Amino acid sequence: MKKILYNADFITLDGENQNIEAILINNGKIEKVGKEKEVLALKDSKTEVIDLSKKTVMPSFIDAHSHFFAVANDLSQANLNNCKSFDDIQNSILSYVKQKGIKPNEWIIANNYDNNNLQEGRNITKEELDKAFQSNPIVLKHKSGHSGVLNSKGLQMLNITENTTNPDGGKIEKKDGKLTGYLEENAFIENIKKIPMVSENELLNNIKLAQEKYASYGITTVQEGYLTKELIPIYRKIVEDKALSLDVVAYIDEKCEDIVREEFANCIKQYKNNFKIGGYKIFLDGSPQGRTAWMRTPYANDENYYGYGTMTDKEVERIIEKAYNNELQLLAHCNGDRALEQFIHCIKKLGKNIEKIRPVLIHGQLIGIDQLEEIKKLGIIPSFFVAHTYYLGDVHIKNFGLERAEKISPAGSSGKEKIVYTFHQDSPVLEPNMFETIWCAVNRKTKQGITLGKDERISVIEAIKAVTVNSAYQYFEESNKGSIKEGKIADLIVVDKNPLKVDSDELRNIKVLETIKDGQTIYRTID
């Protein structure tokens, strides 16, 4: 079916056609862009003609990094996002237990736990959880996704005792020889995989709701940032049932590659039922807010602590070579400058042009400005978690000092080096709110009102490109997505204000009114 959109502000992001007045969509693609009169002349009796009353049309957003399944799965969990104390945590979970009808011995999973926001100024302990929750195993998943706290029953169910050894790059915390309930990095990540998932019907419903959430923020291409063996049966079901209305690009744990290739042979680097395998994912360190990012210089107030890495050079070299030989993209979770140093060293040791697989540096919070030259030379694409400036900027000042914190997510410096970079929210860590991320990149204000790195601020148009054309390039999809251009897929959004014409403080308040995927409306606000 043909569709014409006109009487709107168009942000095309296409250098050749910046001042268009109307577009014709046909069979899911942009068939014609141009002046209103010439485009309207192409309508026939079956063409839907839509007067947008001066609203703004722009390319839809492309999620450069998140965990789609985790967003869906979190919908079945207790949300601690607004908790400011241990009492708040207890009350939130008790309310959740009552609402869900949780029975004794059933797992209670809570997300968005953040010790940085608690008035107690520390992690809750298993003993404190035990006071209210003795008959259920419980886990509080930290907002970063890199740590969590379990009660005694939860530790027991996962067979974690004082004698359990720490996995490489992980930590099972003890105090006076006793478990505190706190786990971080691999010790946490590997153990929570053992917790049973919700029913298949509930999961499939959550998948639908998660897509609606992304679409409500104007996102039409989403990432599954870490496809493990536990998720393979779920994604098989999703693909078989044609349950995806958004495009989902998955990056795999290479340990399950053989199974992935068997189950998704038709999805390697190409979409089938809106799903494709994009490449591999590795983790080189942790998070700066959790003080596990691997740094070249020590953390503030602790001259002997640098965080730590999670892989040996040999392991990193092996996976880089494997990605290169298989012509699959490689995403490397890397927050600290020492972790990036390892990644750069291992790429250079390969001695080949790795730019062809467009390796992606995920997060890049505390990479060094002095490392940008090598990033450009090697063709690495930094995907910055730039919303840290607002949500965690004050925490980073505490952990690293103001001078280093001002350089987190150095988009301004990257732009000066002409490096292609993208932005993401690492959802479910944050809501997939692209306009808020654009606001963060342009203003770089912390919660306490500090402007964190004036020189790293960027223009509105460059921030928009980071979540549209640049993200399309990251996915090797620049010929099909990211701008309004003839021949490209009609992935578009209609918004209430033109981001290029509002005050920069208003960017986060722009509303997505309609999201169009392949020419079809998949989200619309109530008129």
N, C-alpha and C positions, 0 to 999 in steps of 0.2 A: 504493500500500500504506500502511495506517495503522501508526503507531508511537507507543507511549506511553513516555515517560521519567519515572521516578519514583524516590523514595527518594534524593534528591540535594539538595545546596545549589544553589539557582538564583540567579544574579545576573542579574536581568532588565534593569536599566538603564531600566526603564519605571516612571515615577512612579506610575502607576495600579495596577500589580500587582507589588508588590515582595516579597510574602511567599507566593509560590506553592509548591505541593508536587509538581506534575506538569504535563506538557504532552502534548498530542496533536498529532502531525504527520500531515498527510494531503495527498497529492499535492504534496509538496515545500514545503508551507506550514504555519505554526503555526495549527492550527484551534481549539485550546482550551487555555487556561491556567487553573489553579485548584487547589483542594484535591485531594488524592490520591483520596479516595473518589469525588468527582464526575467526575473525569477517567477513572478506571478503569471507571466505570459505562458509558462510551461505547465500550468495546472490543467487537469482534465476533470471530468465529472466525478471521478473517484478520489480526487486529491483532497486531503484534509488541510484546510488553510487556517492557520492559527495566528491571530493578532495578539501579540504579547504585551501590548500596552506599555511600551518603553521599559519593560524589565530587561535584565541583562542575561545574555546567553554566552556561555563559555565552555571549553572542553571539560568533561567530567574529570574528577581527580583519580589518580592512580596511586594506590597504596604501595610504597616502596619497601615496607617491611612491617609485618605484623604476624600474629598467630591466629589465623581464622578459626581453627577448631577450638582453641582456648577461649576465644570470645564467645563461641556458641556454648561451650561447656560451662563457662562461668555463669551463665544464665540460670543454672540449677544450683548455684552455691550462695552461701551467705556473703553479703557485701559489706566490708568494713571500711569503706571509703571515707565515711564521715566520723569515724571513731577518734576521739581525742584522749581517751583514757582506758585503763583496764576495765573499768566498770562499763564503759560504752561498748567495749568488745563483748563482754559477757551478756549485756542486755540485747545487743544486736543478734547474737547467736541464739539466745533463748527465744527471741521473737521468731527467728527463722525456723527453729526446731518445732515450735508450735504451729506455725503456718504450714510447714511441709509434713507435719505428722511423723517426724523422725522417731523411730523406735529404738529401744536399747540395743547396743552392739552395732548399730548402723553407723557408717562413717559420716562425720560432719566436716564438710570442707568449706572454708571461708577464704575469700580472696580480698585483695586490696589492703592487706595488713601493712602498716608502715610505722615502725618504731620511731622514725624521725618526727612524726606528728603527735606523739603521745606525751602527755604532761609528765609522765613518770620518767621520761628521758632515757628509756632503756627497753630492751626486749622483755616481753612477758615470759614467765617460766612455766615449765610443765606443772610445777606444784600449784601455781596460781590458776592455771587452767583446770587442774584436777579438782579444785574446790567446788566448781560449778558443774564439771563434766567428768564424772567418774565412770558412767555406764556406757559411754560412747567414745570411740576413737575420734580424735579431732586433729585437724591440721589447719594452721593459719598460713596461707601463702602470701609471702611478701609481695608488695606491689611491683618490685623489680623483676620478679620471676626467678630470682637467684637464691632465695633462702626462704625459711619458714620455721614455724614452731609447732611441735606436737605435744600432746599431753601424754601421760604415762601409758594409757591404753593404746594410743596411736603408735608409740614407740614399740610397745609389745606386739601389736598386730604386724608391724614391719620387721620384727625380730631384731630390733636395734637395742643393744645392751652396752654396758660400760666396756665390754671387750670387743665390740665391733670396730674394725679398723676403718680409718678414713679412706674413701676412694681418692685417686689422684686428683689434685686440684679441689678437693672438698674438705669440709670440716664438720665433725660431730662434736659439738661443744660440751666440755665437762668443767665442772667447778668442784674443787676438793674431791676429785675422782668420781663425781656423780654427774649423770647426764642432766643438762639444763632443759633439753627439749629443742634447742636451736640447732638447725642444720643449714649449711650453705653450699652453694655451687654443686658439684657432682654428688655429694652426699645427699643433698636435697632433691636434685633433679632426677637422679636414678631411683630413689626410693619412692617418690610420689607416683611413679609409673605403675607401681604395684597396687595402688588403690583402685578398687572396682569403679567402673564407669556407671552412669545412669542407664536406664533402659534404652533400647534402640529407638522406640517410638518417641521418647522424650528428647533423645539426641537429634533425631530428624526434625522435630518441631523446633528445637533450638537452632539448627542450621538455617531454617527458614527465617527465624527471628533475627539471627545474626546478620543475614544478608539484608534484611530490612533496615537494621541499624546502620550498616555501611552505606546503603543507598540513601538513607536520610541525611547523611553528611556529604552526599554527592560523589561517592566512590563507586566505580564500576569494575575496577580490576583490583583484586585483593591477593595478599600473599599468605601462604601457609609456610611460616618461617622455619619449621623444623618437623618434617614428616618422619616419625619413628615407626618401628614395626607395630607398636600398639595401635597406631592410627590407620594402618593399611586396610584392615577389614571395614572400617568406617568409611574411608574414602572410596573403597570399591563399591559399597552400597550407595553412596552419594552419586557416584558417576553412573552406575547402572540405572538408578532411579531417575536420572536426569533432574536432580534436585537443585542444580545451580542455575541461578539467573544472572549472577555475576561471574566474571572470569576469575579463576583461582589458579595461581602459580605456586607450585610446591617445591621446596628445597629439602633434600633428604639427608637423613643420617646415613652415611655411606656404609655403615655396618649392615644395613638392610637392603642394599642396592640390588642384590640378586632377586629378592622377593618383589621389589618395586618393578624391576624390569619384566618380571613374569606377569605381574598383575596389571601393569599399566604400559604395556609394550606400545600401544597406540597413542600414548600421551607424552612420550619423550620429546620435549621441545616443540610440541604441537598440541593444540586444543582438541579434546574430545569431550563433548557435552560440557563445555566451558571449563575444563580442567586440563592442566598440563604440568609436567615435571620440568622445572627450570634448571636444576643442578644440585649441588651439594651445599651443606651448611656445616661450619665448624665453629668452635668456641675457643678463643685464645686467652680470655680472661673473664672477669666478672663485671661488677657494677661499681661506679664511683661512689654512689650514695651508700652502698653496702660495704664500702672500703675494701673491695676485692678486685678493682681495676688494677692492672699491672703497670706500674709507673717506673720511669727512669730516675726520678728523684722522690724522696720519701714524702709520705703524707704529713700534713701540718701537725705539729705537736707530737710527732713520733718519728724521730730521726732514723730509726732502725726498721721502719715498716714501709714496704714498697708495693703491697698487694702481691699477687702471684699469677703465674700463667697456668694453663691447663693442659698444654700439649708440648711434647718435646719437638726440637727442630726436625728430627727425622720423621716424626709423624706428620708434621706440617708439610715438609718437603714431599712426602709420599702422596698426600691428598692433592697438593697443587699439581704435581705431575700427572696424577690420575685424571683430574679435571681437564688439564690441557690435552692429554692424549684422547680422552673421550669427547672432547669439544663440548663440555658442559660447564655452565657457569659455576663459580665458587663464591659463596657468601661467607665472610669471616667476621664473627662477632668479636669486636675489638674496641675497647673503651680507652685504655691507657696507652701512652706513647711507647712504653716498653713492649707492649703486645704488638703494636704496629711495627716497631723495629724488628721484631721477630718475623712478622709477615713479609716485610720488605726484604729482609735478608734471605728468607727461604725462596721467595720469587726470583730474586737475582741469582741465587745459586742454581736454579733450573737452567738459566742461560738461554731462555727462549722468549719469543714475543708473546707474552701471556695476555696482551691487550685484546687479542682476538676473542677471548672468553669473557671479557669485561668483568674482572673480579670486583666484588663489592665489599667495601669496608662498612660494616654495620655499627652504628652508633657514633663512634669516633669522637666521644666527648672530650677527651683530653689528649688528642694527638698534638704533636708539636708543629708549630708554624714552620720550623726548619725542615719538617718532613714532607711538606707539600710539594716541593720540587720533585722528589722521588715518586710521590703519588701520581703526579702528572706524567712523568717519564714512563712509568710502568702501566699507565692506563687504568689505574684503580679508580673506581667510582665511590666516593664517600657518601654514605646515606646517614645524614645527621639526625639525631634525636633532639632537634633544636628546642622543643618545648621544655626541655630541662632548664632552660634559662628562667622560665617562670616557676615551674613546679618544684624544681630542686636547686635553683641557683643559689639560694641562701645556704643550703646544706653544702654545696660545693665550695662556697667561700669558707665555711667552717672547716671542711676537710682538706682544702688545698691552698687556702689564702686567696686574697682578692686578685692578685696579679695573674695567677694561673687560672682561676675561675673565670676571669674575663675573656679567656680564649677558648672556652668550651664551644663546641660546634662552630668552628671558625669558617662560616660561610662567606663572610666578607673577604677574608684573606684568600680563600679558595677561588672566589670569583675573580680576584685580581690576577691569580695564576692561570685563569681561563680553564679551571677544572670543572668538569660536569659533575654536579652534586645533586642529591635528592634529599627529601625530608620524610620522616615517618613518625608514628606515634607508638610503635611497638605494642599496639593493642593486643591483649586487654590491659596493658600497663596504664595507658590513657585511652580515653574515648577517641575514636578515629575522626577527630574534629579538625578538618583541614584548614578551615578559616582561622581557627584559634592558633594552629601551627604557623600559618602565614603571619598572623599578628605577632607571635613570639619572635619570628625571624626578623621582622621589620623593626620591632620596638625593643626586644631583649630586656624586658623589665622583670625583676624578681617579685615574689609575693610581697616583699617588704619595700618595694618601690625603687630598688637600686637598678640603674641602667648598667647591665653587665656586658661591658665591652662595646663601647660606642663604635669602634672601628670595624666590628664584626656585623653591624647592622647592614641590611641590604634593602634594595628598593622593593616595592610591592610587586612589580612585574617579574623581577628575578625570583621572588618567593613563590609566585604562581607557577613559573616555569619549573621550579624544583619539584612540584607535585603534579605536573602534567607532561610537558614535552621531555623533560629530563628523565622522569620516571619511565616514560615510554621507551626512551633510549636504553635505560638500565635493563629493561626486559627484552631488548632486541625487537621492539614493536614500534619503532619510530615511524615506519612507513604506514602504519595502520591507526595509530592512536596519538593522543596528546595535543592535537591542534584541530582547528576547524578548517579543513582543506578538502577539495574535491578528491574523491576516491578513498578517503579515510572512513573508518567505521563511525557511525553516528552515535558516539558516546558523549552526551552533552548534559549540562545542567542549566536550569533557569534559576536565577537568584534575585533577591529583592532589591539589592543595591549594587552598583558598579564598584568593585573593589579599587579600581584605578581612580575613582572620583570622590571617595569618602576620606574623612580624616583617618589617619593611621590607627588611632585609638578605637575606631569603630569597626575595624576589620573583623574582630572576633564576634561581632554581633550580626554579621551578614547571615541571612537565612537561605537555605536551599529550599526552593519552592517546588522544584520538579527535577527528577533524575531520569535521563533517557539512556537506555542501553540497546545498542543495535537498532536504533530508531524507534523503540517502543518504550513507553513510560512505565517505569518500574516503581517509582515513588512520586507521590504528589501530596502536598499539604492540603488540608481541608479548606476549600474555598470559603 
